[in-house]
Amino acid sequence: AGKRIGNVFVKKVKYSKHFLRIGQAWGIDSEVFDLAEREGCNEILIKDEETGKIYRTTFENYRSKSWVNDFGFGSQRFLAEKYFEIVNPNQEEFEWK
């Protein structure tokens, strides 16, 4: 589901299992998203363990451009990959444990 590190919500994923191909998007459980936002997170980092890419966006961007759907796994918010910035993993100052 992901976790909070400071004011950043981080989530590890695997492209082959977690990427929504129909919308070319990454998803976060709606309840988890709302909780992280209430707890003061203002940034989202999603790390694809298969490609090594790290996707970054703000909570504001995610909320305003995402859509909600339930594909049988509970309500999720999806944001198209094109709305993320891809960052260098060496720039991150925390461990992805």
C-alpha positions as CSV (number, residue, x, y, z in Angstrom):
1,A,0.0,0.0,0.0
2,G,2.9,2.4,0.6
3,K,4.2,4.3,3.6
4,R,4.9,7.8,4.8
5,I,8.5,9.1,5.2
6,G,8.3,12.6,6.5
7,N,6.0,14.5,4.2
8,V,6.5,12.1,1.3
9,F,4.3,9.1,0.5
10,V,6.4,6.3,-1.0
11,K,5.2,3.1,-2.7
12,K,7.1,0.2,-4.3
13,V,5.4,-1.4,-7.3
14,K,6.1,-3.9,-10.1
15,Y,5.1,-2.7,-13.6
16,S,4.0,-6.1,-14.7
17,K,1.6,-6.4,-11.8
18,H,0.6,-2.9,-10.8
19,F,0.5,-0.7,-13.9
20,L,-3.0,0.0,-15.3
21,R,-2.4,-0.5,-19.0
22,I,-5.9,0.7,-20.0
23,G,-5.3,4.2,-18.6
24,Q,-1.5,4.1,-18.7
25,A,-1.6,4.9,-15.0
26,W,-0.4,4.1,-11.5
27,G,-3.0,3.6,-8.7
28,I,-3.1,4.2,-4.9
29,D,-5.9,2.9,-2.7
30,S,-8.3,5.8,-2.1
31,E,-8.3,5.3,1.7
32,V,-4.5,5.2,1.8
33,F,-4.3,8.3,-0.4
34,D,-6.7,10.3,1.8
35,L,-5.0,9.2,5.0
36,A,-1.5,10.2,3.8
37,E,-2.9,13.5,2.7
38,R,-4.5,14.1,6.1
39,E,-1.2,13.2,7.8
40,G,0.5,16.0,5.9
41,C,2.1,14.3,2.9
42,N,2.5,16.7,0.0
43,E,4.6,14.5,-2.4
44,I,4.2,11.0,-3.9
45,L,7.1,8.8,-5.1
46,I,6.4,5.5,-6.8
47,K,9.3,3.2,-7.4
48,D,9.0,0.6,-10.1
49,E,11.2,-2.3,-8.9
50,E,11.3,-3.9,-12.3
51,T,12.6,-0.8,-14.2
52,G,14.2,1.1,-11.4
53,K,12.3,4.2,-12.4
54,I,11.0,6.5,-9.7
55,Y,7.9,8.6,-10.5
56,R,7.3,11.8,-8.6
57,T,4.2,14.1,-8.3
58,T,2.5,16.3,-5.7
59,F,-0.6,15.4,-3.9
60,E,-2.3,18.4,-5.4
61,N,-1.5,17.2,-8.9
62,Y,-2.5,13.6,-8.1
63,R,-5.9,14.7,-6.6
64,S,-6.7,17.2,-9.4
65,K,-5.8,14.9,-12.4
66,S,-6.6,11.4,-11.1
67,W,-9.8,9.4,-11.4
68,V,-11.4,6.9,-9.1
69,N,-12.3,3.4,-10.0
70,D,-12.8,0.0,-8.4
71,F,-11.6,-3.0,-10.5
72,G,-12.5,-5.5,-7.8
73,F,-9.7,-4.6,-5.4
74,G,-11.4,-1.6,-3.6
75,S,-11.6,2.0,-4.6
76,Q,-8.4,3.3,-6.1
77,R,-7.2,6.7,-7.4
78,F,-5.4,6.5,-10.7
79,L,-3.0,9.0,-12.3
80,A,-1.7,8.7,-15.8
81,E,2.0,8.2,-16.1
82,K,2.3,11.3,-18.2
83,Y,1.5,13.5,-15.2
84,F,4.5,12.1,-13.2
85,E,8.1,13.4,-13.4
86,I,10.7,10.6,-13.6
87,V,13.6,11.2,-11.1
88,N,17.0,9.8,-10.5
89,P,17.0,7.3,-7.7
90,N,20.4,8.6,-6.5
91,Q,18.7,12.0,-5.7
92,E,16.5,10.5,-3.0
93,E,17.7,11.0,0.6
94,F,15.9,8.0,2.2
95,E,16.0,4.2,2.0
96,W,13.4,2.3,0.1
97,K,12.9,-0.4,2.7
